């Protein structure tokens, strides 16, 4: 093999290795993207569930407050009626 062929062979193998490195890097990036998408979906789902649970708890608190207010009104009416009799 003369020096021109050796030089071409060296350039070809170097370029091929660079090409393989790029493909490997792209594959790693794709894996990172997939992992990030999975994490994003998980957190979105978790956030949605948390939002629903929180709104349910707020509704329950408001319902209990209304019941308490109604009971207090009834108690006042009963106390007033008791004091009038």
MOQUI-V267344 format. One record per helix or strand of 3 or more residues. SS is the DSSP state (hx for helix, st for strand). FROM is the first residue (numbers start at 0). LEN is the number of residues. If there is no record, write none. Layout:
SS_FROM_LEN ; SS_FROM_LEN
This chain:
hx_2_82
